Amino acid sequence: MGHIVSIDKDGHLAYEGLLSSKEKATIDEILDALKKEIPQIESDLNDKYGKSVLYKYYLGKFLAEQLKKYNISIAERRKFWDEIKTFATNEKRVRNEGANAETRSFYGQCYNLAQLDENTVVQLSWRQWQDIFDRVGNREDKRIFQWIGSLTDKIREDDWREFEKGLHLYLKKKDTSVFSDDELFEIYDSILSMGKFWRTAFTKFSKEHPTSAKIKTKARRSKKYQAECFDLSRKLHHPLDEKIFASAFEAAMK
C-alpha cells in the first residue's frame, strides 16, 4: 500500500507522507472498495454464523486476502486494521484496545485466528481466543494451539480465565522449548485442572460459609492459591495434582 490514511482533528481524511495525485487516487480507490466490501462480508457472515467464533474466523480469512490484494506489509497491518475500523465497517467496535493495540485489535485478532485450523478454532469461544491473543507470553510457544486443537471438551469461561492466569504465572522466566510435546501438554492439562479445582472448592466453601468475608476477596485468594500450587510443586519436586491443589486451597483460604 505504501501510505496510510487517518482522520485529522477536523474529521477530514489525512494522508501520511508527500503523495502525488495518482497515489492519493489509489488510496481513495482502496478505501472505497473497503467501504463496500467490509459491511457486506460482515453482514453475510453474521447471517450465516451469528456472532460466533466462526464469524471472526472467516472474516479473518477475508482480511488475509485483502492484505495480499493491496500489498499491505507487516509494518502497515496495524494501521490497515484501524482504517477498516474507522472508515469501512458499520459495526461499532467499542473494545478499548489500550496501549497494547497491536495485539488487541479486533481485525488483527480475526486475522490471527484465521491462521489456525478450523477444527482448532471451534474448541474455544471468541472471548477465550481474545484472552489468549491478548496475552502474548501465553501463546509464545505455538504448541499451545496444538493442545487446544486436541481438546475433547469445551472449557468453561471461568475455568479458562483461571487457566490463562495460571499459565501466565507459570511461564515467568520459563523456556518451554526444552519440553517435548507430551511434557508440555501435560503441563497445560495440569494448569487447567488446577483452575477447575479452585472453582469447585471455592463454590463449596461459599455454600458452606455464605457470610464469610473471604468470599469477597476471591480474586486475591485465587492468585494466592495458584502461587501456592506452584510453590508446593517445586518444593516437593512433584507434578501438580489433587493433593497439592487441596493443600494450596487450604493455605489460600486462611
Secondary structure as UniProt FT lines:
FT   STRAND          5..7
FT   TURN            9..10
FT   STRAND          13..15
FT   HELIX           21..49
FT   TURN            50..51
FT   HELIX           53..69
FT   TURN            70..71
FT   HELIX           74..76
FT   HELIX           77..83
FT   HELIX           84..88
FT   TURN            99..100
FT   HELIX           101..104
FT   HELIX           106..113
FT   TURN            114..115
FT   HELIX           118..121
FT   TURN            122..123
FT   HELIX           126..134
FT   HELIX           136..139
FT   HELIX           143..150
FT   HELIX           157..171
FT   TURN            172..173
FT   HELIX           176..178
FT   HELIX           181..208
FT   TURN            210..211
FT   HELIX           213..217
FT   HELIX           218..236
FT   HELIX           242..252
//
